[in-house]
Amino acid sequence: MNKLDDFSIPRMEKQTFPNGMDFYFKKTDAEGLLRLDLVLPAGIQYQSRPLLALLTSTMLKEGSRNMTSAQIAERFDYYGAFIFFSSGLESAYVNLFTPKKFFGPTLKLLNELLRYPVFPQKELEISLERNRQQHLIDLQKVQVLATMEINKCLFGPEHPYAKKLQGEDFKSFDASLLAEFHRRHYCAGRSLAFLSGELSREDCKLLEQTLGTEPWGLYGSLAPEEPPVIPLEAQKIVVPKADSLQAALRFSIPLNINKDHEDFKKLRFVDTLLGGYFGSRLMSSLREEKGYTYGISSIINVHKKMSHLDIRCQTDVKYAEAVVQGVYDEIKKLQDQEVSEREMNLVRNYLNGDFARLMDGPFSLSEIYVHSCSLGIDVGFYKEQMEIIQQIEAREVMELAQRYLVPEEFYEVRAGGNIQAEETLIQ
């Protein structure tokens, strides 16, 4: 087993640009290459209607005030650079990978796309139709149906994370909606920039001159309003789908403690033991021993305002009841029986290796910082968590399972099959 002292997360230097953008940077072993990441307050939670955050992000590369989408693509190809725009629940992201020698022109291109997009209507309509077709495909997938219902339980039916797409959401969508969302939420003062690779002080100065000097965006340093999270009461939901041979199962429970709470850090161990790796309790029991599923997993999903433990799997509809019972059986074992020292060490070894993999690659440091800063977590969190994991005892694991994995407080969703049950039915 590797010792914890062998692993550490280097600190990126930090400064704040004149326009309020926070900038993190670190020279790493990526000869001739640079990676620039931007995190902007333009995620799904801020949209006034479904699809708005996604379309705004993906349409940034479809045209600017001086360039068409074809010209944009041709320029990035010419410089051997790659740019990706994406939108998550809380933030929008820009990832630029470029040869160091072309950082100047690729940064100029990025500035053009980020600050002066035009959202051409023709391309918007094509994107809407593409998304509409994908939505129709997704509605046939039981795992998508289960996710939609579990999000409604966790966040409330009116929260942007949980609102179901309707046919009309793909209509009456013009470029002015995207332009207004962009103006309000793509702003310097609430954004973060991360630069890594074979960088120099000149590269950092160039970034400041290009994106960090002039204010841009409406909000500046003011935080946009975030929608309230209003979870439902714990419940069981069945989503019938008569033509499905598979059932998707989701079990979620909110973790009503702050990320700084010591128990929160310890729960990473409990989650891994339960379903967080291939040798976990759930995998060993429901896959290896009983053959009910090809895979079952648990994960702690972390958001800025709340976090929840989530268990998910797919199975033949005839095994759905047995899998549900099997999940709660494994939780009960964790609550009633102390874990053996052999299994405790096995999980520690796995987590040590997982921690080491965080730093695998010249751009991994940027990924860690993007993830942690997006969630308001200091990178020291990971080292603290691993120190706690090295010291956690079997008795504590049992007590944590008793305290936080209360079966009656789980949301449980089952999607697939022609299921008739006394639970709530969602048509």
Buried (B, 14 or more C-beta within 10 A) or exposed (E): EEEBEEBEBEEBEBEEBEBBBBBBBBBBEBEEBBBBBBBBBBBBBBBEBBBBBBBBBBBBBBBBEEBBBEEBBEBBEEBEBEBEBEBBBBBBBBBBBBBBEBBBBBBEBBBBBBBBBBBBEEBBBEBBEEBBEEBEEBEEBBBBBBBBBBBBBBBBEEBBBBBEBEEEBBEEBEBEBBBBBBEBBBBBBBBBBBBBBBBEEEBBEBBBEBBBEEBBBBBEEEEBEBBEBEBBEBEBBBBBBEEBEBBBBBBBBBBEBEBEEEBBBBBBBBBBBBBBBEBBBBBBBBBEEEEBBEBBBBBBEBBBEBBBBBBBBBBBBEBBBBBBEBBBBBBBBBBEEEBEEEBBEBBBEBBBEBBEEBBEEBBBBBBBBBBBBBBEBEBEBBBEBBEBBBEBEBEBBBBBBBEBBEBEEBBBBBBBBEBEEEBEEBE
